[in-house]
């Protein structure tokens, strides 16, 4: 009996303080591991959520087009072509800006590409063939650029424009899908733009990271051959991505002209709405007024006498870290800014954009050395700050563009808005080239480069006076008149597109 009582006493004995502390420690460790695991899994859960709400092939298309075609190709070609024009063709920086401005022409033509994808199906398909066409155009142009030796400037420009055309056509096709989904599932519009921004930034990171190495080991012209890889994958996407084929191809052909007429009238009617043309005008002016000084700064970066003489690898590293900063900017927007009103967010972003430009002025005047800050550290800091702010400024404008698209012509109309943005970028490039030329900034003379940058920064801040053109609305609000949207939707012709949403009642009715 005594032994049993002792056993009961032993069993009922409370745990010691040390064991309680150990248990608390184990629980804390487990909680930390769980938190770290949840943080790691959060992006994958987010992608899974988007795939469940949208078609998984649509998500794959965004990753491929924005990540490789736009992000990687855009960033890689930016560095490689800069060295190509500087070291192979030996062109002045102001002239290079004019040449690069010509590469925006395929983007300016986005409404035409959008009209083709909406109104001119090929073999009954609206989207798949145009991915293939984009891939062929980009691949052939990149291979010609790389393999035919030193080209005359006119042919080199044609190849460069061909690469840009492949990127622009693929952009139009996937942007049409994004615009439709943003209309049909408004709550996911910021998430889709966050995914686009993240993929673009990730692709840019890879492109910038390998660009300097490629130029150093392959030469500027040899490195251009790498740009043939993303177009090949676009061709594959055109065969792999899911799209329903129109049942009656002859009937589709008869309706082509009707589609063109409907689309043209819808675009004209939409652009007459103040709710559409005012924010469109703001987006154009905010890009055009901020003149580009990139080529002048690039030539100065790599100049051994007047500038810091950065190596090819370090230039690639600078831009790669800028791409990382862009990804941070996407995360900041996605986590904290996607619920802010459009006007307040764009005003704050534009203000920061103008102030951050002063860092370039400090660097050009070498005040960083007077403060004891090394060139390498300062330029990396400047690139990171400017890329974060630029991304926070850019994403709301894209969200705003998706909110301005009437359903039924969303592909062509979104392409029109992107065309306006491209014209703004073209104006910025050519305007910057003219200012560089007028102030005599050349391959070897950078005396007035600081003045060009000061003018650019003042113009950025002047854009704040146009913020009244942006609507006072949340990012998920309807911005265009409901009757316009309903009329375009009700009178729209048959649209056999990608199965991008879980239920497409209209296609079911047609079937």
N, C-alpha and C positions, 0 to 999 in steps of 0.2 A: 504493500500500500504506500509506504513512504517513497519507494522508487517511482511509483506512478505519479504521486503528488509532485515530486521533484521534476519529473519530465514535463508535467503540465506547467509548472512554474517556469521552466526553461523555454517552453514554447511561447508562453505569454510575455516573456521578457521583451520590453521595448527595444527597438534598434538603437545602436549607439550613435553618438554625434558624428563620428568619423564615417560611418556607413551612410548616414543621411547626406553628408557633404559629398561623398562619392556618387551617390545617386543623383544629387543635383548637378554635379559636374557631368555625369553621363548624359543627363537630359539636355543640358546646355550644348554639349558636343553634338548630340543627335539633332537638336533644333538647328544648329549652325549648318550641319551637313544637309539637312532637309532644305534650308533656305538657299544654300548655294546650288543645290540640285534644281530647285524650282526656278532660280534665276537662269541657269543654263538651259532648262527645258522651255522657258517662256517663249523664245522665238519660234521653236518648233510647234508649240501649242497654238501660237498665233497663226502660223502658216496652216496648221490643221483646221483651225476655225475658219480661215478664209476659204480653204479648199472645200469645206463642208457647205459653206454658204454660196460659193461660186464653183464653177467647173474647174477641176484640177488641171486641165490642159490650158486654161486661161492663166492660171498661176505659173505654169511652166513657161508659157509664152512671155509673160512679164519678165521672168528671171533671165530668159535667153535674150530677148530684145533689149531690155534696159540694162542687164548686167554685162552681156558680151558685145552686142552690136553697138549700143550707144555708149555704155560706160567704158569698156575696155578699148574699143576701136577709137572712140573720141579722145580718150586720154593719151593712148599710145601715139596716135597720129599727131596730136598737138605737139608733143616733144620732138618726134622724129621729123615732121615736116618743118618745124622751126629750124632744126639743124640742116635740113635739106636745102631750104632756101638760103640760109646763111652761108653754109660751107660749100655746097655743090653749085648752086646757081649764083651765089654771091650777090644777092639783091639787097637794096637798101630797106631798112625797117618800115619806112612809110609805104613803100611799094608792096612789101609783103602783106601789110594790112589790107591793101586793096585786093591782092590776090586771094587772101583768106576770106575776104568778104564775098568773093565770087562763089566760094564753097557753100555759102548760105542759100544760093539760088534754089537748089533742090528742096530746101526747107520752105522757101518762099512759095514754091509750087505745091505745097501740101494740099491745098484745096482741090487741085486737079487730081492728085493721087487719091484723095478721099472720094472725089466724084467717081473715079474709076472703080474703086472698091465697093461703093454703094450702088452704083447704077449699071456697071458692066461686069456681070459675072462671067467667068471663063469655065466652060464645061459644067455650068450649073453651080460653081463655087464662087463665093464673094471674097474669101479671105485667103485660102490656101495657095492659089496660084500667085498671088502678089508677094507672099513670102519667098516663093521660088524666084520670081523676077528680081526681087531685091537682092537675093543672094547671088544670082548670076551677075548682075551689074557690079556689085561690090567686088566679087572674086576676080572677074576679068580685069577690072581697072587696077586692082592692087598688084596683080601679077604683071601686067604691062608696065606699071610704075617701077617695079622692082627689077625686072629681068631685061629690059631693053636698053640698058646703059644710060648715059647722060642724054636726056631728052630735050628737045626744044621746049622753051617755056610754054608755048601754046599747048603742046601735047601733054606736058606735065600737069598743066592746069586742068585739061580735060580729064585726065586720070583721077586727079584729086576731086573734081566735081563728081565723077562716076562713083567714087567711094562714098561721098556724101549722099548721093542719090540712093544708094542701097540702104544706107542708114535711115534716110528720111522716109522711104516707102515702107520699110518695116515698122517704123514709128507710127505712121498713119494707120496701118492695119491694127496694131495692138491698141493704139489710142482710141480708135473707134469702139473697140470692145470695152475699154475702160469707161468711156463716156456713157455708153448704154447702161452699164452696171451702176455707174454713179447716179444715174437718173432713177433706175428701178429699185436700187437698194441704197438710198441716200445716206443711211447711217454708216455705211462702209466706205464712203467716198474718201474720207481722210486716211483710212487704213490702206486703201489701194494706192494712194499717193505716197504714203509712207513706205510701202513695199517697193514702189517704183524708185523712190529716192534712195532707199537702202541698197537696192540692187545696182543702181547706177553708180553709187559711191563705192560699193565693193568692187565693181568692175573697173572703175577708175583707179582704185588703189592698186589692183594687179597691173593694169596698163602702165601706170606711172612707175611702179616698182621695177618693171623689166625694161622700160624704154631706154634709160641711160645705159644700162648694160648692153642692150641690143645695138645702140648706136656706136658704142665703143668697140664692139667686137665684129659687127656686121657692116658698119658704115651706115650713114643716113639712108642711102638708096636701098641697100640690101635689107635693112630693117623693115622697110615698107612692105616686103613680102609677107611679114607676119599678119598684116591686115587682111590677108586672104582667108584666114582661118574662121573668124566669125561669120562671114557670108556663107561659107560651106555649111555651117550649122543652121543658118537660116533656111537653106535649101532643104535640109533634113526636116526642119520644123514644118515646112510646107507640106511634106508627105505624111508626117506623124500626127499633127494636131487634128483634133476631131472637128468635123464640120458636116452638117447635113447637106446633101445635094438636092438642088431644086428638082421637084418631080417632073415638071413640064418645062423643058429647056426652050422649046419654041415659044411658049407663052412668055417666058422670061425675056426673050429677044424682042418680042413685040412691045414689051413694057419698058424697054430701055429709054426711049425718048420721053415716055411719060414720067419715068423716074428723074430724068435730067431736068425736065420742066418743073416738076414738083420740088426738087432739091433747090433749084435756082430761085424759085419764088419764095420758098421757105427761108433761104439764107437772106434774101433781100428784105423780107418782112421782119425777120428777127433782128437784123442790123439796124432797122429803123427804130427799134424800141430803145428809149433812153436807158432802161435797165441793162441793155446789152452794150450799146456803143460807148457809154460813159466809162465803164470799167475797162473796156477794150482799149479806149484811148489812153487811159492811165497806164495800162500794161505796156503799150507801145512807147509812150514818152519816158516812162521810168527806165526803159532799156536804152532808148535812143539818146537821151540827153546825157547819160553817163558814158562819155566817150571812152573807147578802149585805148589803153597805152601799153598793151601786153608786149608787142614786138619791140618797142623801144626799151622796155625794162629787160626783156630777154637778152637783147644784144648787149646791154650794159652789164647784166649778170655775168656774162661769159667773156667780157672784154678784159684782157690782162693788164691794161694800163689804167683806164678810167674807172673800171668796176672791180668787184671782188674776185673775178676770174674763177667762178665756180666750175668744177669739172662736170662732165656729162653725167656721171653716176650721181653726183650730188644734186644736180638739177632734177634728175628723176626722183631722188629721195625727197626733195622739197615738195614736189607735186604729189608724191605718194602720201606723205604725211598730211598734206592738204586734203587728200581724199579721205583719210581717216577722220579728219576734222569734219568733213561733210557728213560722214556717217554719224558722228556725234550730233551734228546739227539736226539730222533726221530724227534721232532718238529724242532730242530735246523737244522738237516739235510734236512728235507722237505722244510723248509722256505728259507734256505740260501745256502745249499751246494749241492743240487742235480744237479746243472748245472756245477759244477766244474770238470775239467779233472780228470780222475781216478788216474793217477800217483801222481799228486800234492796233491790230497786229502788224499790218503793212506799214502804218506810220512809224511804229517803234523800230521795225526792221530797217526801213529806209533811213531813219535817223542814225542808227548804229552803222549802217552801210557807209554813210558819208563820213562819220567820225573815224571809222576803222581805216579809211583810205589815207588818213594822215600818217599812218605808220609807214606807208610807201614813201611819203615825203621825207620823213625822218631818216629813212634808210638811204635814199638817193643823196641827201645832203650830208650823210655820214655822221649825223649827230649821235648815232648809237655808239660810235667809237669814242666820241668825247665823253660819253657816259660810262665807258668801260665795258660795253656789251659787244661781244664778238659778232662778226657778220653772220656766221652760220647759225648761231642761236637766235639772233634777231629775225632773220628772214624766215626761219621755221616758225617762230612765234607769230609773225605777221601773217604767214600763209594759213596757219591754223585758225586764227581769229577771223580772217576775212572769209574763209571757206564755211565756217560755222554760220556766220551772219548771212552769207549769200544763200545758203541752203534754207535757213529759216525764212528768208525773204522770198525765195523762189517757190517753195511748196504751196503757200497760201494762194499765190497767183495761179498755179495749176488747178488747185481746188476750185478757185473762182471761175476758171475757164470751164470746168466740167459742169458747174452749176448754171452756165449760160446756154447750154446746148438743148435745143428742142428735140424731143424724141422723134425718131423717124428720119432725121437728117443729121443725127449726132456725129456720125463719122466725118462727113464733109464739113460740118460747122465747127467741130473741134479742130479739124485740120486748118480751117480758116483762121481760128484764133491763134493756133500755133504759127501760122503764116505771118500773122501780125507781129507776133513775138520775134520771129526770124527776121522780119523787115527791121524791127527795132535793133536787133543785134547787128544786122548788116549796116544800118545807119551808124551805130556805135563804132564799128570797125572802120568804116570809111571816114567818118568824122574824126576819129582819132588819128588816122593816117594823114588826113589833111592838116590837122594841127601839128603833128610831128614834122611834116614837110615845111609848113610855114615858119616854124620856130627852128628850122635847120638842125633837127636831130637826125644824125646819119649813122653809118656803121662805126665811125670813129669819133664823132663829135657829139657829146652828151651834155654840153654846157647848159642847154635850156630844158633838159628833161624834167627837172624839178618844177619848172613853170607849167609844163604840160600836165603834170600830175596835180598841181594845185588847182588848175582850171577844172580838171575832171572832178575833184572833190567838191568844189563850189557848186558845180552843176548837179552833183548827186544830192546835195542839201537843198538845192532850189526845187527839186522834184517834190519836196514835202508840200509845196504850195498847191499841188494838184490832187492831194489826197481826198478832196471833196468828191471826186469822180467815183470813188469806191463806195459801194452801198454800206449803210449801217445795218449789217445783218450777220447772223451766225453762219458758220461754214456749212451747216447742214440745211439751211433755209432754202426755200424756193425763191429764185431771184427773177425769173421771167414770168410774165403774166400767165395765169392758169389757163385762160381761154386760148392763148396762142399755143401753149403746150398741148392742150386737148385737141385743138383743131388739127395741128400737125400730126398728132398721134392717130386721130380718127381717120384722116384722109390719106395716111401713108400707104404706099404700095407695099406689096409683099416683100419681106426682107428675110431671106433665108441666110442667116449668119451663123456664127459659131454658137454652140450651145453653152452659153456662158453663165446661165442661171439655172437653178434647179427646175423651174417650171417656166416655159415660154408658151403662154396660152395662145398667142397669136399663131405660132407655127403649128400648134396642135389643131387649131381651127382649120388652117389651110389644108393640113394633112387629112 
